[in-house]
Amino acid sequence: MGAGHPLTLKWLGIDTYQEAVIYLHRDCEVCRSEGFEAQARVRVEAAGGQIVATLNVVDSDILAPCEAGLSVVAWRQLRVADGDTVRVSAEPPLDSLVALRGKIYGRRLDAAAMRAIVDDIAAGRYANIYLAAFVAACAGGRLDVDETVALTRAMVDAGQRLDWGRAPIADKHCVGGLPGNRTTPIVVAIATAAGLTMPKTSSRAITSPAGTADTMETMAPVELDLPAIRRVVEREGGCVVWGGAVGLSPADDMLIRVERPLGLDSEGQLVASVLSKKVAAGATHALIDIPVGPTAKVRSPQAAALLMTLLEHVAATLGLSTRIVLSDGAQPVGRGVGPALEARDVLAVLRREAGAPADLAERALMLSGALLEFCGAAAEGTGIATARGLLDSGRAWRKFLAIADAQGGFREPPRAAHVRVVDAPCAGRVGAIDNRLVSRIAKLAGAPRDAAAGLELFVKVGDRVDAGAPLYALHAESPGELDYAFDYVAAHPETVVVLPA
Amino acid sequence: MGAGHPLTLKWLGIDTYQEAVIYLHRDCEVCRSEGFEAQARVRVEAAGGQIVATLNVVDSDILAPCEAGLSVVAWRQLRVADGDTVRVSAEPPLDSLVALRGKIYGRRLDAAAMRAIVDDIAAGRYANIYLAAFVAACAGGRLDVDETVALTRAMVDAGQRLDWGRAPIADKHCVGGLPGNRTTPIVVAIATAAGLTMPKTSSRAITSPAGTADTMETMAPVELDLPAIRRVVEREGGCVVWGGAVGLSPADDMLIRVERPLGLDSEGQLVASVLSKKVAAGATHALIDIPVGPTAKVRSPQAAALLMTLLEHVAATLGLSTRIVLSDGAQPVGRGVGPALEARDVLAVLRREAGAPADLAERALMLSGALLEFCGAAAEGTGIATARGLLDSGRAWRKFLAIADAQGGFREPPRAAHVRVVDAPCAGRVGAIDNRLVSRIAKLAGAPRDAAAGLELFVKVGDRVDAGAPLYALHAESPGELDYAFDYVAAHPETVVVLPA
């Protein structure tokens, strides 16, 4: 059967988000001889490698029968140029789909089956519908503890694994769901100022308006390759970079491409995602923050306890020490929600500005203190005081600037072109702020794609406000997005509830 | 916000299988003003209607910034032509996705939530990954009885519903998984020859090498619209047409587009799919055949009993009378597997040819007899004899020809260009035939896309064979597919097991 005649690549520039797609003319020889139909999964071989892609059959003159087009992601994966040649052949059905179907039908996945699925995912052999089916089949408590361990281990093994040649290697993670809770850059600055090694690899937003990598990117470059990361960490003891550029858990990066549009982030996947990236990043000590609140990701102390147990068990099985902190998840943290707006809060805390958000500072100090104690850089009971000393003295700020410089240079976060304020409908007291609605509005305004977009909160729960006083502002880069977010605001007055005085 | 400036349509002819995709240039005004990104779901409005499509952003000269392209299915849905204009606007997030996420997380769907999901699916508002997640979340026994009833009812209500103004209206269905088990055209011929009304709407293959509609299409046109179906049924009392052309259960047709590549056909979906189409087709009496065997879809009497209970309960709730027959699913039925090869078997039985497959004839008579008794066209205990009389006298054959004529004209099924025989490796007795492998091989040979492709079995379980005697033949339209199927045959000698004598 072989790989057929070579086809000449033509740049079509079609961005399919992250699915590898190949475009072939209906009359191309390989389509006819192999009997390919639209949506077939085919193997595409170029000089520099091979991928599996979904076939879209083209019946127009944008391609000649001897030409092939690729989606942008496939073009990048194969590192090809206009006029290069590729060969296309049938991709045998994936063996791991049998295991996937078994899981969908309710059967347990053993370690070997889980590994087969994860390896195929990491290699890009799963079409989006397979990824979506896998994610849905594993959500809702349908991964047991052993399956979660197997998933985590397979995710680690499918990617790069860093070794720093020393211990402890500190890490932290927040389970999320709390807009504006951007403590990581502050914690890294304090921990490394205290002498800990903390090579922090962060993610971009999945379903939230900003990930730590998105926020850090408004202050310094984050897409560093591994040698660059090593140089930064050797020099400064820590970094805040995007993990996706290093391929620490490529299967997780693939799953995110369906979790994001589906708005899913389920327990077993969450544990595997978090812990696989910590283990792959070479961490020995991971501090995990779980905010608990009625509109946070984790809504009750019972749910938090279950998640803690699972995180601790899986981490221990993989040889990672964890300390878990439950924190207040009742309302957003700081003022800004969105990459640049959150960066402004981070900078205000590090620079000890008068108007810096106190809640963000206190959370960062609490977490830094716990991490210093956990990693032996402060005696039990003295961590917070040590952290506060490092922040108040300006040492944490200087360390942050040094890290940003080492990553490629510090910069001030951008400001949005359009701002619109939402006022209090009446005088009274702020009764509640809905985390989920705040996140949604920030996203409708353009975050995280537009780094400067998002939402700026002027009030906290319990604050007294006058009628017409500003509650929050929308920041957007286009009038369309500002209008769109504002329409949503108008339809959802419960975002910030003002109880009449 | 509005729908932005009009864009001029350009035919790109990209076949994305069945997902509606719109292609817009990166610099088009609506992309910039709305901040659209690749994979966004957008509303596309044309003169004749509107659809929801997935956005692919294009960065090349195949489109100008003022132009838009559509995938083939979107082009058809909107009934547009080159040069027509469309308007594109943001599609608000679907409310039913909240219910979908709830189901994925393990919550029950009430009737209203199920209806919201099914209505969005039927209207084409679900991207493939949402469909895949829904199917996976409902598989493996995760739909309870009430949810299955709600799903079935919502599927019926989302589409056309036929009313024949009389009773009984007979229908039959086989739960499938048994290659070559193509009794429907024979049963319709016998039942209508007996005076019953049987307007049979059939489906195309989902995961099998042939659906009844695929097989019938090799003998007569099956894509009839509703007025044409009514004319056929008024004249002849019955038909065998493709249900998809009539929109009886459009949500089910959408789900099939992910069930097929996923190879999924789970219990709750199966029951809802089967019964929604029967109810929508106006049936009052449905005979359901469940073949049971180790490599059939239903593998044990226990599984069959569970499925029977669910089918009967849901059907009764929707006011449909059912009679369920369990049949032997140990091995394929007839000789042919694949649309045209199965049609040859059907014709051999109807024409009472000497070499007609006896097992297919006996099954068709058994089912026809049960249906005649169930619908009151024969006294209990006399159905099979009545059916045999109609077949042996040639009345069923003449009725079949009349139906085929009324549908647009009878034709002989095609023959494949390439045939290759697989021989017995040794002398002995045929010990087993694996239904699943037989189906897979027929599909690798090109069925059901190539109507003439598939597999022709020369032996039954228990037959004695000499070394080198032909066991079965592969039929394909291209040498590549023949080779591909043969490679699989060589790797799977257990397809037809010959026990040495």
Interface residues (C-beta under 8 A of the other chain):
Chain A: M1 W11 L12 G13 I14 D15 T16 Y17 Y23 R26 R32 S33 E34 G35 E37 A38 Q39 N56 V57 V58 D59 S60 I62 V72 A90 L97 R101 I104 Y105 G106 R107 A127 N128 I129 Y130 L131 A132 A133 F134 V135 A136 A137 A139 G140 G141 R142 V258 P261 L262 G263 L264 S266 G446 R449 D450 E477 S478 P479 G480 E481 D483 Y484 D487
Chain B: M1 W11 L12 G13 I14 D15 T16 Y17 Y23 R26 R32 S33 E34 G35 E37 A38 Q39 N56 V57 V58 D59 S60 I62 S71 V72 A90 L97 R101 I104 Y105 G106 R107 A127 N128 I129 Y130 L131 A132 A133 F134 V135 A136 A137 A139 G140 G141 R142 V258 P261 L262 G263 L264 S266 G446 R449 D450 E477 S478 P479 G480 E481 D483 Y484 D487
